Structure formats: C-alpha cells, structure tokens
Amino acid sequence: MTRYDRQMLAPQMGEKAQAALRSARLLVVGLGGLGCPALLYLAGAGAGRIVLVDADRVERSNLHRQPLYGESDIGRLKAEAARDRLRDLNPDVETVPVAEALDAANAPRLVADADVVLDCADSFAVTYTLSDTCKALGKPLISASALGLTGYVGGYCGTAPSVRAIFPDLPNNVTTCATAGVLGPLVGTLGALQAQMAVAVVTGMTPSPLGQLVTLDLEGYGFRSFRFDRAKEPEDGIFPFIARTELSPGDLLIELRDEREAPHSLRPDALRLTVADFQAGPVSLPDAKRVVLCCRSGLRAWRAAKALRPHRDGPLALLAAGDAA
C-alpha cells in the first residue's frame, strides 16, 4: 500500500484528483492554532508545494493548540520548525518557510504564486489584505477565525465573493485568543475544515467550498452552513490596509495609540488623536494626498476612518502596527 491509497479510494479522489493535489501550490499564512492542523492534513494528503508564512517564534503557551511543535522547538521560528516537522511527516511535499509578517507589501508576490491561499492568521488586517489581494488576482481564499468555543471558516474570492461582501465592517470590539482564550479542539476542527476546503478546491470537488461559510459552536456542539454566492461587494467604506513600508512622505499619518501604548509613533510628524475625536464631529486636518490611520490591530483605525469619511474626500488607508516594541 502506498502513502495515499486510503484517500484515493474515496469516490471524490482517485488518481486524477491526487495528481492535481500533487501539483498544487498552497500558501498558508499563520502557523498557529489554525495553521498547524491545516498543514498536518495538507502535507499528509500530498500537497505539492506549501509556502509557510509567519514571523513569530514558538512559545510554551502555544503548545496546547499547535501540535506541529514540541518543547524542543520553543524559541525557534515557527516557519522553520513547521518546515522540519512537515518534512518528517511527508518528504514528498516541498515546504518553503517565509519568516515574515504578511502585509500589503508582500501579499501580492506571495499570493501570485499560489493556487489556493489559506488565511490562518486570525487577524483583521491579514484577512482583509489577503481578501483584497486574492480578489484582485482571482485566487481562492480559505479563511477561518476562532475564539473560545466558537468560530467559522469560509471559501472566498476566486469564483466567489470576497470577505468584504460577507463582513463589510469590523466588529464593535476586539477580543483575541490572548485575552479571551481558545481551546485546542476548536482551532483543530476549524483548521481541519480549512484543509478539506483547500483539497476540495484543488481537486474540483462539488459543490465547491468557494461561496460557503461554516460556523462552529463547540459549546452547543452545533454546525451551521450557508452559501453566499450572490453576496454583493461593498461599493463604499472600503478602507485598504497598507504596510509600514508603503507610507509615503505625502501621507498624513494619524496615530490612534496613546503614548503609553506606543511611546514612539511610526513617524515623528504623526498626529496623535483618538477615535472619539473623530466620532465627536469634523476634525480639522492638514491637507495631504492620503490620510493613514494607525493603531495596533486596525479596528480603531477602521472606526476612525468611518467617522472621518463623510467629512474628508480623498484616499483613506489603515495601518495595523501591532504591539509597540
């Protein structure tokens, strides 16, 4: 028996589908709780080439939900540790580590070379950046998000609407795995679903997972699913995320993090304002070719942009700066 005999016996697979999987080029962004199970199943299934994108290092607090890594990997770059583990799991799969954070600057290059993109980063900025890039390049995107005991996974772009068509606005508040917690079985389930959707896209299974959203509630043990093939793309309020390297001298940079959160802004000439300043009414701003609103995750920047848009013509962009060094 060969490595892939069991899956090739499935009526949806066979030799033709296995050959398609063997020649597939996959981009996986985020090698954490979602990315680890997705990668284990994609490499095990015999995906041809997987590019592994993550700038983080393995921490002990990761291990309960990230089964690619062990104690000996603590402190290593996730991209390199994942490469080594996947090579041991299936040496037939080409794994390419990219120890970078995904942003609007490197996304076009990375996405252009992929047949299917998996968004496993669970980050607003990454999700919308990947969605915008995949939509522009016509690439399928499988994106998931998890928190506590709930989450969802969907197939976007390619032949389906983008993430913005389903989620045109960000949530009212931000809770993350670091602040609200998450259980390993939840992200394991969602990551496995991402792998299945990616395999389905590559091999042409029907119905296609593109245009499908699956929600998961492990507290009530419920799955729900619906299709969104006819969802319309938003026509306004589309604020793109940009990378730090894409700031130009003509941009007006507005720093929404206060001095305690970010003692030093990305640029010394940045204006320090708050979301409340914009929501209170029109804010007088200097002339500029583009206004760039900066915060940690992108959520405050999004809110400020929504409040500013009725009073300001011209381009508005968002910058998720992450945690201050």
Buried (B, 14 or more C-beta within 10 A) or exposed (E): EEEBEEBBEEEEBEEEBBEBBBEBBBBBBBBBBBBBBBBBBBBBBBBBBBBBBBBBBBEEEBBEBBBBBEEEBBEBBBBBBBBBBBBEBBEEBBBBBBBBBBBBBBBEEBBEEBBBBBBBBBBBBBBBBBBBBBBBBEBBBBBBBBBBBBBBBBBBBBEBBBBBBBBBEBEEEBEEBEEEEBBBEBBBBBBBBBBBBBBBBBBEBEEBBBBBBBBBBBEEEEEEEEBBEEBEEEEEEEBEBBBBEBBEEEBBBBBBBEEEEBEEBBBEEBBEBBBEBBEEEEBEBEEBEBBBBBBBBBBBBBBBBBBBBEEBEEEBBBBBBBEEE
